[in-house]
Amino acid sequence: MHHAGTVELLERDRELEQLDRLVTDACAGRGRLVLVEGPPGIGKTSLLEAARDRARERDMTVLAARASELDRDFPFGVVRQLFEPLVAAAAAPRRATLLHGAAALAAPLLGGGAPEPAAGKATGDPALRLFHALYWLTANLAEQTPAALAIDDAHWADAGSLRFFQFLAARLDELSVLVALTARTAGPTVERQPIDALATDPLAVVLRPAPLSHRAVAALVADRLRGAPDASFCDACREVTGGNPFLLRELLREVAADEVAPIGAHVSLVRQLAPPTVARAVLLRLARLGDDAAALAGAVAVLGDGTPLRRAAALAGLPVERADGFAATLVEADILAAERPLAFAHPVLRSAIYADLDPGARSRAHRRAAALLADEGAAIDAIAVHLLATEPAGDRQVVATLREAALRALARGAAATAVACLRRALAEPPATSERAAFVLELAAAELAAGEPAAAADHFEAGLRVTGDVRARAGCVRKAVLALQTLGRHDEGFALLERVVDEAAAVDPDLAQSIEGDLIASATLERSRRAWALDRLDRYGDQLTAATSGSRKLLATRAALDAFSSECETPAETLANAAERALGGGRLLDDGPSTPFFFAIIVLLLADRIEPARRALDRAVDDARRHGSAPQFAFAAGWRCWLLAREGHLAEAEADARSSAELALSQGWFVMGPVILGYVLEVLIDRGELEDAHRLLERSGMVTRTADRDATFDDVVHARALLRAARGDLDAAREDLARLARRRARWNTYPTLVPAVLAAPAAATDDQDEGRARADRMLREAQTWGTPRAIGMALRAAGLVEGGARGLELLAEAAMVLERSPAPLEHARALLDLGAGLRRANRRAAARDPLRQALDLADACGARPLADRARQELRAAGARPRRPRLGGVHALTASERRIAAMAAQGCSNPEIAQALFVTTKTVETHLSNAYRKLAIHSRAQLGDALNDGRP
């Protein structure tokens, strides 16, 4: 008997050579992704089988999955096909290795462990945590032996699995893994966007097998019909099949069955026998096998590949013994594969048979299939897949099953599946008394699935029929997220105002918590800040930090006071309030929030460093423990600002790069512009101007600096610094002028400083205007009361004033900053003082502050500042020491961080998981660190990193 592989691998030498190279690359640690795409029957599956064969020949671990139409609404169904058998078959020691570290978070999905307790405080998209876990499962597998993941018909895969493959593709180059997929190029049921995203990945290779040539067709005709065919007969065969290997095989099957000789006189018979489509060819073949065989094939088509004979027989209404015989008949006809459980020999066969089922019969078959699976105790997800394919019938059990499946899907980050389940449940429909709850659950799922318009409509519908205040409050909080996403801010705030007043009469703590979120969100929008202050004034001095809501309100009030142009409250007072709001970590219990970071802002602006450090370290640790990359990006971005204010620019850069790369790969989040501003400033202070420019361009925020949204102020400020540092002074002045207009009602310090400090070269030429700004800054700084604020204001005044009086102010600034926790600002003041003295022809007096500035700049890792100090020292007649280019000073920020973690005893995988990078990245950085430090082992790292330090 001839098999499909023989036909479809004709004229596939080029593709097979590429597959050989890709397998070799993967075995050598250079992971790749290959996508084989084309129309049905062109030979995609055969090439995928060839890839699997080559992987096995190289002793790779091969995991395989085949998607079908049913898998689209089966959350992570294709991922589960790949990994569940691996985890289930692994002995305890191997399972422990596979699920080690962050991979353990994938265990509940794959049947390898219990879910995380609900008390976990991980935030953000749960799918991203799962992607992180699945990546580490893949990495752990590849550490043992190179692996190949083979996915057939990926165009039918569920959204969660396709998103994971995109996540994995971006990290493949450092794994011994080959990911091979097949997909159709087009069709009414093919969603191309996720497939196109995979095809355009830099590491992807796309193979598009061509139709068979005249020569290949002739060779196949000769092979199948056992004779030398006439050229005209072969030409007719190619013409009617288009060179499609599957159609050609079906045609030759018919020709051979009718004993038609391959001669020119029989060309007309070829045209009569040729199936017009792949589907028609399959159905013609199936029809010849009888009704019972067709019923069994239909049952397998409904149930999907991997169906036990017993289940398929029950659905087809056949005794198991008779079904076994019909299964053998279907195998002989090349419709089913020669394997158990039952599966089709080719995915196109299943598609054709499934599509031919009468819609009503198909619906009834899926309902019976769901009942069979339920009787067997199957997973809710598997049952729901069949219920989604049924017509509504008013069955309350169907409603309950779909609802449970939706909730499970949401917990795993498969929001699109949850939406499908809830929409179908509403159509069943649920009882009238339950409908409101279903509508609200659907709205929440739509919001998570990125359908804010539908979510807003359903939230509105749910509110109309929901009387319970607590349920309404939860509904409104989610509705506001949807409305804000759509830019419908006014509607969202109107809803919140209404529900807060409703909740106050029933549950004051709930009302406070809602209002805490509401006011914090309002402060991010410039036009709402007055409204937020008015709402806060209602509480007077009653905020005690005893409840979640009061802590949020306390943090937000402290931040708004600090931001206000009329702020007369000293930093110490507001820092005390912010520290109370943190509540010893309780403000973080619900995950990082806007009020949490408001508290951090106030503490840092007040130079209350230690409580801010403890809170941010805990936020980073929580993110690592829960595998939450977005939460890690958020917390690391804020921590980079803390480290920068302390003058630890190398460590700040490491946090900055971690935060930026994760945020770019997953989309920026609320307050993302603030974090981007901090990250850019750190890169500028480090002298990484091109990296900063690329990051700003990649972020997409260059064109999104909305005047209405105050969070974009920090991006504008950072862009001004970047433009000035790159010599584009006119553009820097434009940004600074825009910033001044945007912040007209909010103070200059402590949030942002005047242009003369942001970019001295770009400051206004109007000295009177400059003096007025500097005077205002000094008044506000003296009210604020921290040495950093006062020293920076004195420096601004000195730069504006110039002359002898300016030098006096700069000397006073340096003296004040010396007793502040702001070494970088101290270095800037000393440098400005020394440069001023040198320009006043007091070169001897200039050298000491310039040397101090150089030492501080070097210690902080501020390369541009250190370079400028060296230039000034030379101009003052001194011979400054050269930059220290070797040893620990030669390490990049990332190399230094990874080396320090290794010195503390962390293994490479532990470091990689903690920093959300790959093990190979860690290995590369450590290798570079060893070379720069001139050491050869981990044991030497501790001493080498302490080089030159007390």
Summary of the structure (lengths in Angstrom):
residues: 950
radius of gyration: 33.6
end to end distance: 80.0
largest distance: 109.9
contacts: 3414
relative contact order: 0.05
helix: 69%
strand: 4%
